Amino acid sequence: MKNYLALARVSSDEQERGFSLDIQEDALCEWAAKNSASIAKMYRVAETAHKSEKRKTFHEMLDYTRKNKGRVHGLLF
């Protein structure tokens, strides 16, 4: 079974109402189940990021990927 990291993200209040983090998380989990995959870690972000240094959670996810090379097969968005 392949392991993935998943990221559910919204960048505005409008997106949160129309395409919420919960809906995205459900869709990511559904994809994993249909594809015999597992989600090793789910990241949830509700923020705007105009500069890369503000994307703290995204960078945490990339760091986790680097530290777990060979155990993480991909990223789901």
PyMOL Python script that loads the backbone (N, CA, C, O; Angstrom):
from pymol import cmd

cmd.read_pdbstr("""\
ATOM      1  N   MET A   1       0.850  -1.178   0.000  1.00  0.00           N
ATOM      2  CA  MET A   1       0.000   0.000   0.000  1.00  0.00           C
ATOM      3  C   MET A   1       0.896   1.241   0.000  1.00  0.00           C
ATOM      4  O   MET A   1       1.870   1.315   0.749  1.00  0.00           O
ATOM      5  N   LYS A   2       0.560   2.196  -0.834  1.00  0.00           N
ATOM      6  CA  LYS A   2       1.332   3.432  -0.903  1.00  0.00           C
ATOM      7  C   LYS A   2       0.817   4.427   0.136  1.00  0.00           C
ATOM      8  O   LYS A   2      -0.379   4.500   0.417  1.00  0.00           O
ATOM      9  N   ASN A   3       1.753   5.185   0.694  1.00  0.00           N
ATOM     10  CA  ASN A   3       1.446   6.198   1.701  1.00  0.00           C
ATOM     11  C   ASN A   3       1.553   7.586   1.087  1.00  0.00           C
ATOM     12  O   ASN A   3       2.487   7.881   0.342  1.00  0.00           O
ATOM     13  N   TYR A   4       0.591   8.423   1.406  1.00  0.00           N
ATOM     14  CA  TYR A   4       0.559   9.779   0.887  1.00  0.00           C
ATOM     15  C   TYR A   4       0.394  10.782   2.016  1.00  0.00           C
ATOM     16  O   TYR A   4      -0.119  10.461   3.088  1.00  0.00           O
ATOM     17  N   LEU A   5       0.838  11.996   1.751  1.00  0.00           N
ATOM     18  CA  LEU A   5       0.494  13.129   2.589  1.00  0.00           C
ATOM     19  C   LEU A   5      -0.623  13.845   1.858  1.00  0.00           C
ATOM     20  O   LEU A   5      -0.659  13.844   0.627  1.00  0.00           O
ATOM     21  N   ALA A   6      -1.533  14.455   2.595  1.00  0.00           N
ATOM     22  CA  ALA A   6      -2.653  15.143   1.966  1.00  0.00           C
ATOM     23  C   ALA A   6      -2.759  16.557   2.524  1.00  0.00           C
ATOM     24  O   ALA A   6      -2.481  16.802   3.698  1.00  0.00           O
ATOM     25  N   LEU A   7      -3.167  17.480   1.660  1.00  0.00           N
ATOM     26  CA  LEU A   7      -3.320  18.881   2.047  1.00  0.00           C
ATOM     27  C   LEU A   7      -4.684  19.388   1.623  1.00  0.00           C
ATOM     28  O   LEU A   7      -5.024  19.395   0.440  1.00  0.00           O
ATOM     29  N   ALA A   8      -5.461  19.813   2.612  1.00  0.00           N
ATOM     30  CA  ALA A   8      -6.731  20.498   2.363  1.00  0.00           C
ATOM     31  C   ALA A   8      -6.476  21.968   2.688  1.00  0.00           C
ATOM     32  O   ALA A   8      -5.994  22.293   3.773  1.00  0.00           O
ATOM     33  N   ARG A   9      -6.803  22.860   1.742  1.00  0.00           N
ATOM     34  CA  ARG A   9      -6.454  24.269   1.939  1.00  0.00           C
ATOM     35  C   ARG A   9      -7.525  25.196   1.381  1.00  0.00           C
ATOM     36  O   ARG A   9      -8.060  24.975   0.294  1.00  0.00           O
ATOM     37  N   VAL A  10      -7.817  26.221   2.138  1.00  0.00           N
ATOM     38  CA  VAL A  10      -8.627  27.337   1.651  1.00  0.00           C
ATOM     39  C   VAL A  10      -7.877  28.615   1.977  1.00  0.00           C
ATOM     40  O   VAL A  10      -7.148  28.687   2.966  1.00  0.00           O
ATOM     41  N   SER A  11      -8.065  29.632   1.129  1.00  0.00           N
ATOM     42  CA  SER A  11      -7.334  30.872   1.350  1.00  0.00           C
ATOM     43  C   SER A  11      -8.246  32.060   1.611  1.00  0.00           C
ATOM     44  O   SER A  11      -7.777  33.192   1.725  1.00  0.00           O
ATOM     45  N   SER A  12      -9.544  31.807   1.706  1.00  0.00           N
ATOM     46  CA  SER A  12     -10.461  32.907   1.990  1.00  0.00           C
ATOM     47  C   SER A  12     -11.699  32.382   2.702  1.00  0.00           C
ATOM     48  O   SER A  12     -11.993  31.187   2.673  1.00  0.00           O
ATOM     49  N   ASP A  13     -12.423  33.302   3.344  1.00  0.00           N
ATOM     50  CA  ASP A  13     -13.673  32.924   4.004  1.00  0.00           C
ATOM     51  C   ASP A  13     -14.678  32.406   2.982  1.00  0.00           C
ATOM     52  O   ASP A  13     -15.445  31.489   3.275  1.00  0.00           O
ATOM     53  N   GLU A  14     -14.677  32.992   1.779  1.00  0.00           N
ATOM     54  CA  GLU A  14     -15.606  32.562   0.728  1.00  0.00           C
ATOM     55  C   GLU A  14     -15.343  31.119   0.332  1.00  0.00           C
ATOM     56  O   GLU A  14     -16.282  30.344   0.150  1.00  0.00           O
ATOM     57  N   GLN A  15     -14.086  30.754   0.198  1.00  0.00           N
ATOM     58  CA  GLN A  15     -13.754  29.368  -0.145  1.00  0.00           C
ATOM     59  C   GLN A  15     -14.162  28.434   0.979  1.00  0.00           C
ATOM     60  O   GLN A  15     -14.650  27.332   0.727  1.00  0.00           O
ATOM     61  N   GLU A  16     -13.968  28.858   2.204  1.00  0.00           N
ATOM     62  CA  GLU A  16     -14.315  28.012   3.351  1.00  0.00           C
ATOM     63  C   GLU A  16     -15.798  27.673   3.334  1.00  0.00           C
ATOM     64  O   GLU A  16     -16.184  26.556   3.678  1.00  0.00           O
ATOM     65  N   ARG A  17     -16.630  28.627   2.937  1.00  0.00           N
ATOM     66  CA  ARG A  17     -18.072  28.363   2.887  1.00  0.00           C
ATOM     67  C   ARG A  17     -18.439  27.477   1.696  1.00  0.00           C
ATOM     68  O   ARG A  17     -19.338  26.644   1.807  1.00  0.00           O
ATOM     69  N   GLY A  18     -17.761  27.642   0.567  1.00  0.00           N
ATOM     70  CA  GLY A  18     -18.138  26.914  -0.634  1.00  0.00           C
ATOM     71  C   GLY A  18     -17.418  25.594  -0.838  1.00  0.00           C
ATOM     72  O   GLY A  18     -17.976  24.673  -1.436  1.00  0.00           O
ATOM     73  N   PHE A  19     -16.206  25.487  -0.359  1.00  0.00           N
ATOM     74  CA  PHE A  19     -15.407  24.286  -0.589  1.00  0.00           C
ATOM     75  C   PHE A  19     -14.572  24.044   0.660  1.00  0.00           C
ATOM     76  O   PHE A  19     -13.346  24.159   0.640  1.00  0.00           O
ATOM     77  N   SER A  20     -15.246  23.712   1.726  1.00  0.00           N
ATOM     78  CA  SER A  20     -14.638  23.674   3.052  1.00  0.00           C
ATOM     79  C   SER A  20     -13.521  22.647   3.187  1.00  0.00           C
ATOM     80  O   SER A  20     -13.371  21.739   2.370  1.00  0.00           O
ATOM     81  N   LEU A  21     -12.758  22.827   4.233  1.00  0.00           N
ATOM     82  CA  LEU A  21     -11.682  21.886   4.535  1.00  0.00           C
ATOM     83  C   LEU A  21     -12.238  20.491   4.776  1.00  0.00           C
ATOM     84  O   LEU A  21     -11.633  19.504   4.357  1.00  0.00           O
ATOM     85  N   ASP A  22     -13.372  20.396   5.439  1.00  0.00           N
ATOM     86  CA  ASP A  22     -13.968  19.083   5.699  1.00  0.00           C
ATOM     87  C   ASP A  22     -14.338  18.378   4.397  1.00  0.00           C
ATOM     88  O   ASP A  22     -14.110  17.176   4.258  1.00  0.00           O
ATOM     89  N   ILE A  23     -14.902  19.109   3.449  1.00  0.00           N
ATOM     90  CA  ILE A  23     -15.270  18.527   2.157  1.00  0.00           C
ATOM     91  C   ILE A  23     -14.020  18.050   1.426  1.00  0.00           C
ATOM     92  O   ILE A  23     -14.005  16.958   0.857  1.00  0.00           O
ATOM     93  N   GLN A  24     -12.977  18.866   1.442  1.00  0.00           N
ATOM     94  CA  GLN A  24     -11.725  18.476   0.791  1.00  0.00           C
ATOM     95  C   GLN A  24     -11.117  17.248   1.464  1.00  0.00           C
ATOM     96  O   GLN A  24     -10.662  16.324   0.789  1.00  0.00           O
ATOM     97  N   GLU A  25     -11.111  17.243   2.790  1.00  0.00           N
ATOM     98  CA  GLU A  25     -10.547  16.104   3.511  1.00  0.00           C
ATOM     99  C   GLU A  25     -11.309  14.825   3.193  1.00  0.00           C
ATOM    100  O   GLU A  25     -10.700  13.774   2.991  1.00  0.00           O
ATOM    101  N   ASP A  26     -12.623  14.903   3.148  1.00  0.00           N
ATOM    102  CA  ASP A  26     -13.434  13.736   2.785  1.00  0.00           C
ATOM    103  C   ASP A  26     -13.083  13.243   1.383  1.00  0.00           C
ATOM    104  O   ASP A  26     -12.964  12.038   1.163  1.00  0.00           O
ATOM    105  N   ALA A  27     -12.916  14.167   0.431  1.00  0.00           N
ATOM    106  CA  ALA A  27     -12.576  13.786  -0.941  1.00  0.00           C
ATOM    107  C   ALA A  27     -11.198  13.139  -1.015  1.00  0.00           C
ATOM    108  O   ALA A  27     -11.010  12.176  -1.757  1.00  0.00           O
ATOM    109  N   LEU A  28     -10.243  13.649  -0.264  1.00  0.00           N
ATOM    110  CA  LEU A  28      -8.897  13.065  -0.254  1.00  0.00           C
ATOM    111  C   LEU A  28      -8.924  11.656   0.339  1.00  0.00           C
ATOM    112  O   LEU A  28      -8.283  10.744  -0.184  1.00  0.00           O
ATOM    113  N   CYS A  29      -9.659  11.486   1.421  1.00  0.00           N
ATOM    114  CA  CYS A  29      -9.775  10.156   2.038  1.00  0.00           C
ATOM    115  C   CYS A  29     -10.496   9.186   1.119  1.00  0.00           C
ATOM    116  O   CYS A  29     -10.125   8.016   1.037  1.00  0.00           O
ATOM    117  N   GLU A  30     -11.517   9.659   0.431  1.00  0.00           N
ATOM    118  CA  GLU A  30     -12.245   8.816  -0.516  1.00  0.00           C
ATOM    119  C   GLU A  30     -11.331   8.358  -1.643  1.00  0.00           C
ATOM    120  O   GLU A  30     -11.361   7.191  -2.033  1.00  0.00           O
ATOM    121  N   TRP A  31     -10.505   9.285  -2.176  1.00  0.00           N
ATOM    122  CA  TRP A  31      -9.566   8.922  -3.240  1.00  0.00           C
ATOM    123  C   TRP A  31      -8.608   7.841  -2.744  1.00  0.00           C
ATOM    124  O   TRP A  31      -8.353   6.859  -3.442  1.00  0.00           O
ATOM    125  N   ALA A  32      -8.080   8.031  -1.533  1.00  0.00           N
ATOM    126  CA  ALA A  32      -7.137   7.058  -0.981  1.00  0.00           C
ATOM    127  C   ALA A  32      -7.795   5.682  -0.846  1.00  0.00           C
ATOM    128  O   ALA A  32      -7.188   4.669  -1.193  1.00  0.00           O
ATOM    129  N   ALA A  33      -9.010   5.644  -0.353  1.00  0.00           N
ATOM    130  CA  ALA A  33      -9.712   4.369  -0.181  1.00  0.00           C
ATOM    131  C   ALA A  33      -9.950   3.679  -1.522  1.00  0.00           C
ATOM    132  O   ALA A  33      -9.783   2.465  -1.633  1.00  0.00           O
ATOM    133  N   LYS A  34     -10.334   4.436  -2.526  1.00  0.00           N
ATOM    134  CA  LYS A  34     -10.597   3.861  -3.852  1.00  0.00           C
ATOM    135  C   LYS A  34      -9.334   3.384  -4.543  1.00  0.00           C
ATOM    136  O   LYS A  34      -9.400   2.537  -5.435  1.00  0.00           O
ATOM    137  N   ASN A  35      -8.190   3.910  -4.149  1.00  0.00           N
ATOM    138  CA  ASN A  35      -6.929   3.580  -4.801  1.00  0.00           C
ATOM    139  C   ASN A  35      -6.005   2.752  -3.926  1.00  0.00           C
ATOM    140  O   ASN A  35      -4.796   2.713  -4.154  1.00  0.00           O
ATOM    141  N   SER A  36      -6.568   2.093  -2.930  1.00  0.00           N
ATOM    142  CA  SER A  36      -5.804   1.231  -2.015  1.00  0.00           C
ATOM    143  C   SER A  36      -4.560   1.937  -1.479  1.00  0.00           C
ATOM    144  O   SER A  36      -3.469   1.370  -1.445  1.00  0.00           O
ATOM    145  N   ALA A  37      -4.751   3.169  -1.070  1.00  0.00           N
ATOM    146  CA  ALA A  37      -3.662   3.977  -0.536  1.00  0.00           C
ATOM    147  C   ALA A  37      -3.993   4.389   0.890  1.00  0.00           C
ATOM    148  O   ALA A  37      -5.142   4.297   1.324  1.00  0.00           O
ATOM    149  N   SER A  38      -2.985   4.839   1.606  1.00  0.00           N
ATOM    150  CA  SER A  38      -3.231   5.364   2.948  1.00  0.00           C
ATOM    151  C   SER A  38      -2.699   6.790   3.036  1.00  0.00           C
ATOM    152  O   SER A  38      -1.742   7.156   2.354  1.00  0.00           O
ATOM    153  N   ILE A  39      -3.327   7.569   3.873  1.00  0.00           N
ATOM    154  CA  ILE A  39      -2.869   8.935   4.112  1.00  0.00           C
ATOM    155  C   ILE A  39      -2.096   8.914   5.426  1.00  0.00           C
ATOM    156  O   ILE A  39      -2.667   8.753   6.504  1.00  0.00           O
ATOM    157  N   ALA A  40      -0.785   9.081   5.306  1.00  0.00           N
ATOM    158  CA  ALA A  40       0.082   9.029   6.475  1.00  0.00           C
ATOM    159  C   ALA A  40      -0.139  10.237   7.374  1.00  0.00           C
ATOM    160  O   ALA A  40      -0.042  10.141   8.597  1.00  0.00           O
ATOM    161  N   LYS A  41      -0.440  11.381   6.749  1.00  0.00           N
ATOM    162  CA  LYS A  41      -0.645  12.590   7.525  1.00  0.00           C
ATOM    163  C   LYS A  41      -1.497  13.554   6.710  1.00  0.00           C
ATOM    164  O   LYS A  41      -1.258  13.763   5.521  1.00  0.00           O
ATOM    165  N   MET A  42      -2.496  14.140   7.369  1.00  0.00           N
ATOM    166  CA  MET A  42      -3.397  15.099   6.724  1.00  0.00           C
ATOM    167  C   MET A  42      -3.062  16.492   7.247  1.00  0.00           C
ATOM    168  O   MET A  42      -2.994  16.710   8.457  1.00  0.00           O
ATOM    169  N   TYR A  43      -2.856  17.425   6.336  1.00  0.00           N
ATOM    170  CA  TYR A  43      -2.603  18.815   6.694  1.00  0.00           C
ATOM    171  C   TYR A  43      -3.827  19.636   6.318  1.00  0.00           C
ATOM    172  O   TYR A  43      -4.411  19.444   5.251  1.00  0.00           O
ATOM    173  N   ARG A  44      -4.213  20.558   7.206  1.00  0.00           N
ATOM    174  CA  ARG A  44      -5.363  21.439   6.966  1.00  0.00           C
ATOM    175  C   ARG A  44      -4.877  22.875   7.133  1.00  0.00           C
ATOM    176  O   ARG A  44      -4.263  23.221   8.142  1.00  0.00           O
ATOM    177  N   VAL A  45      -5.161  23.706   6.126  1.00  0.00           N
ATOM    178  CA  VAL A  45      -4.695  25.084   6.154  1.00  0.00           C
ATOM    179  C   VAL A  45      -5.825  26.017   5.759  1.00  0.00           C
ATOM    180  O   VAL A  45      -6.478  25.831   4.733  1.00  0.00           O
ATOM    181  N   ALA A  46      -6.043  27.028   6.597  1.00  0.00           N
ATOM    182  CA  ALA A  46      -6.986  28.093   6.271  1.00  0.00           C
ATOM    183  C   ALA A  46      -6.224  29.403   6.438  1.00  0.00           C
ATOM    184  O   ALA A  46      -6.217  30.001   7.514  1.00  0.00           O
ATOM    185  N   GLU A  47      -5.584  29.837   5.358  1.00  0.00           N
ATOM    186  CA  GLU A  47      -4.783  31.052   5.418  1.00  0.00           C
ATOM    187  C   GLU A  47      -4.561  31.615   4.029  1.00  0.00           C
ATOM    188  O   GLU A  47      -4.641  30.901   3.030  1.00  0.00           O
ATOM    189  N   THR A  48      -4.285  32.897   3.984  1.00  0.00           N
ATOM    190  CA  THR A  48      -3.824  33.492   2.737  1.00  0.00           C
ATOM    191  C   THR A  48      -2.307  33.513   2.818  1.00  0.00           C
ATOM    192  O   THR A  48      -1.741  33.634   3.904  1.00  0.00           O
ATOM    193  N   ALA A  49      -1.664  33.397   1.695  1.00  0.00           N
ATOM    194  CA  ALA A  49      -0.197  33.378   1.677  1.00  0.00           C
ATOM    195  C   ALA A  49       0.297  34.117   0.452  1.00  0.00           C
ATOM    196  O   ALA A  49       0.367  33.566  -0.646  1.00  0.00           O
ATOM    197  N   HIS A  50       0.635  35.361   0.663  1.00  0.00           N
ATOM    198  CA  HIS A  50       1.148  36.157  -0.443  1.00  0.00           C
ATOM    199  C   HIS A  50       2.650  36.000  -0.586  1.00  0.00           C
ATOM    200  O   HIS A  50       3.207  36.256  -1.653  1.00  0.00           O
ATOM    201  N   LYS A  51       3.298  35.586   0.467  1.00  0.00           N
ATOM    202  CA  LYS A  51       4.740  35.374   0.454  1.00  0.00           C
ATOM    203  C   LYS A  51       5.029  33.963   0.937  1.00  0.00           C
ATOM    204  O   LYS A  51       4.345  33.445   1.820  1.00  0.00           O
ATOM    205  N   SER A  52       6.045  33.348   0.355  1.00  0.00           N
ATOM    206  CA  SER A  52       6.323  31.940   0.662  1.00  0.00           C
ATOM    207  C   SER A  52       6.600  31.700   2.143  1.00  0.00           C
ATOM    208  O   SER A  52       6.288  30.621   2.647  1.00  0.00           O
ATOM    209  N   GLU A  53       7.174  32.664   2.857  1.00  0.00           N
ATOM    210  CA  GLU A  53       7.474  32.430   4.270  1.00  0.00           C
ATOM    211  C   GLU A  53       6.211  32.310   5.120  1.00  0.00           C
ATOM    212  O   GLU A  53       6.277  31.824   6.249  1.00  0.00           O
ATOM    213  N   LYS A  54       5.081  32.739   4.606  1.00  0.00           N
ATOM    214  CA  LYS A  54       3.828  32.611   5.337  1.00  0.00           C
ATOM    215  C   LYS A  54       3.230  31.216   5.201  1.00  0.00           C
ATOM    216  O   LYS A  54       2.302  30.878   5.936  1.00  0.00           O
ATOM    217  N   ARG A  55       3.720  30.424   4.310  1.00  0.00           N
ATOM    218  CA  ARG A  55       3.154  29.094   4.069  1.00  0.00           C
ATOM    219  C   ARG A  55       3.774  28.070   5.013  1.00  0.00           C
ATOM    220  O   ARG A  55       4.379  27.091   4.578  1.00  0.00           O
ATOM    221  N   LYS A  56       3.614  28.312   6.301  1.00  0.00           N
ATOM    222  CA  LYS A  56       4.231  27.483   7.333  1.00  0.00           C
ATOM    223  C   LYS A  56       3.829  26.012   7.216  1.00  0.00           C
ATOM    224  O   LYS A  56       4.695  25.138   7.207  1.00  0.00           O
ATOM    225  N   THR A  57       2.543  25.733   7.127  1.00  0.00           N
ATOM    226  CA  THR A  57       2.074  24.348   7.074  1.00  0.00           C
ATOM    227  C   THR A  57       2.567  23.655   5.817  1.00  0.00           C
ATOM    228  O   THR A  57       2.957  22.488   5.866  1.00  0.00           O
ATOM    229  N   PHE A  58       2.555  24.360   4.687  1.00  0.00           N
ATOM    230  CA  PHE A  58       3.047  23.781   3.439  1.00  0.00           C
ATOM    231  C   PHE A  58       4.516  23.397   3.574  1.00  0.00           C
ATOM    232  O   PHE A  58       4.915  22.320   3.131  1.00  0.00           O
ATOM    233  N   HIS A  59       5.327  24.268   4.184  1.00  0.00           N
ATOM    234  CA  HIS A  59       6.744  23.962   4.372  1.00  0.00           C
ATOM    235  C   HIS A  59       6.936  22.818   5.371  1.00  0.00           C
ATOM    236  O   HIS A  59       7.855  22.013   5.216  1.00  0.00           O
ATOM    237  N   GLU A  60       6.084  22.741   6.387  1.00  0.00           N
ATOM    238  CA  GLU A  60       6.143  21.605   7.318  1.00  0.00           C
ATOM    239  C   GLU A  60       5.887  20.303   6.570  1.00  0.00           C
ATOM    240  O   GLU A  60       6.542  19.294   6.828  1.00  0.00           O
ATOM    241  N   MET A  61       4.940  20.328   5.649  1.00  0.00           N
ATOM    242  CA  MET A  61       4.620  19.142   4.869  1.00  0.00           C
ATOM    243  C   MET A  61       5.814  18.735   3.991  1.00  0.00           C
ATOM    244  O   MET A  61       6.148  17.554   3.897  1.00  0.00           O
ATOM    245  N   LEU A  62       6.442  19.707   3.364  1.00  0.00           N
ATOM    246  CA  LEU A  62       7.615  19.398   2.535  1.00  0.00           C
ATOM    247  C   LEU A  62       8.756  18.852   3.387  1.00  0.00           C
ATOM    248  O   LEU A  62       9.437  17.912   2.975  1.00  0.00           O
ATOM    249  N   ASP A  63       8.973  19.421   4.559  1.00  0.00           N
ATOM    250  CA  ASP A  63      10.014  18.915   5.456  1.00  0.00           C
ATOM    251  C   ASP A  63       9.725  17.477   5.875  1.00  0.00           C
ATOM    252  O   ASP A  63      10.632  16.646   5.906  1.00  0.00           O
ATOM    253  N   TYR A  64       8.471  17.180   6.196  1.00  0.00           N
ATOM    254  CA  TYR A  64       8.080  15.818   6.560  1.00  0.00           C
ATOM    255  C   TYR A  64       8.376  14.867   5.400  1.00  0.00           C
ATOM    256  O   TYR A  64       8.858  13.753   5.603  1.00  0.00           O
ATOM    257  N   THR A  65       8.081  15.322   4.191  1.00  0.00           N
ATOM    258  CA  THR A  65       8.330  14.500   3.006  1.00  0.00           C
ATOM    259  C   THR A  65       9.814  14.201   2.860  1.00  0.00           C
ATOM    260  O   THR A  65      10.201  13.061   2.601  1.00  0.00           O
ATOM    261  N   ARG A  66      10.636  15.218   3.024  1.00  0.00           N
ATOM    262  CA  ARG A  66      12.089  15.021   2.907  1.00  0.00           C
ATOM    263  C   ARG A  66      12.614  14.059   3.978  1.00  0.00           C
ATOM    264  O   ARG A  66      13.445  13.197   3.695  1.00  0.00           O
ATOM    265  N   LYS A  67      12.122  14.216   5.204  1.00  0.00           N
ATOM    266  CA  LYS A  67      12.594  13.374   6.312  1.00  0.00           C
ATOM    267  C   LYS A  67      12.106  11.938   6.193  1.00  0.00           C
ATOM    268  O   LYS A  67      12.707  11.033   6.771  1.00  0.00           O
ATOM    269  N   ASN A  68      11.036  11.720   5.459  1.00  0.00           N
ATOM    270  CA  ASN A  68      10.453  10.383   5.317  1.00  0.00           C
ATOM    271  C   ASN A  68      10.562   9.867   3.887  1.00  0.00           C
ATOM    272  O   ASN A  68       9.713   9.109   3.418  1.00  0.00           O
ATOM    273  N   LYS A  69      11.609  10.287   3.212  1.00  0.00           N
ATOM    274  CA  LYS A  69      11.847   9.867   1.835  1.00  0.00           C
ATOM    275  C   LYS A  69      11.845   8.341   1.764  1.00  0.00           C
ATOM    276  O   LYS A  69      12.480   7.664   2.572  1.00  0.00           O
ATOM    277  N   GLY A  70      11.128   7.825   0.794  1.00  0.00           N
ATOM    278  CA  GLY A  70      11.028   6.383   0.637  1.00  0.00           C
ATOM    279  C   GLY A  70       9.801   5.801   1.328  1.00  0.00           C
ATOM    280  O   GLY A  70       9.346   4.714   0.971  1.00  0.00           O
ATOM    281  N   ARG A  71       9.262   6.515   2.314  1.00  0.00           N
ATOM    282  CA  ARG A  71       8.051   6.055   3.008  1.00  0.00           C
ATOM    283  C   ARG A  71       6.821   6.826   2.565  1.00  0.00           C
ATOM    284  O   ARG A  71       5.694   6.396   2.809  1.00  0.00           O
ATOM    285  N   VAL A  72       7.030   7.961   1.917  1.00  0.00           N
ATOM    286  CA  VAL A  72       5.930   8.769   1.385  1.00  0.00           C
ATOM    287  C   VAL A  72       6.010   8.694  -0.136  1.00  0.00           C
ATOM    288  O   VAL A  72       7.032   9.032  -0.734  1.00  0.00           O
ATOM    289  N   HIS A  73       4.934   8.255  -0.741  1.00  0.00           N
ATOM    290  CA  HIS A  73       4.927   8.032  -2.191  1.00  0.00           C
ATOM    291  C   HIS A  73       4.385   9.197  -2.995  1.00  0.00           C
ATOM    292  O   HIS A  73       4.518   9.222  -4.219  1.00  0.00           O
ATOM    293  N   GLY A  74       3.775  10.160  -2.324  1.00  0.00           N
ATOM    294  CA  GLY A  74       3.261  11.301  -3.052  1.00  0.00           C
ATOM    295  C   GLY A  74       2.489  12.251  -2.160  1.00  0.00           C
ATOM    296  O   GLY A  74       2.275  11.996  -0.975  1.00  0.00           O
ATOM    297  N   LEU A  75       2.079  13.348  -2.762  1.00  0.00           N
ATOM    298  CA  LEU A  75       1.292  14.372  -2.082  1.00  0.00           C
ATOM    299  C   LEU A  75      -0.050  14.488  -2.757  1.00  0.00           C
ATOM    300  O   LEU A  75      -0.131  14.489  -3.985  1.00  0.00           O
ATOM    301  N   LEU A  76      -1.102  14.585  -1.974  1.00  0.00           N
ATOM    302  CA  LEU A  76      -2.453  14.755  -2.503  1.00  0.00           C
ATOM    303  C   LEU A  76      -2.942  16.141  -2.133  1.00  0.00           C
ATOM    304  O   LEU A  76      -2.796  16.590  -0.997  1.00  0.00           O
ATOM    305  N   PHE A  77      -3.533  16.818  -3.130  1.00  0.00           N
ATOM    306  CA  PHE A  77      -4.066  18.165  -2.901  1.00  0.00           C
ATOM    307  C   PHE A  77      -5.516  18.188  -3.315  1.00  0.00           C
ATOM    308  O   PHE A  77      -6.172  19.224  -3.210  1.00  0.00           O
TER     309      PHE A  77
END
""", "prot")
cmd.dss("prot")
cmd.show_as("cartoon", "prot")
cmd.util.cbc("prot")
cmd.orient("prot")
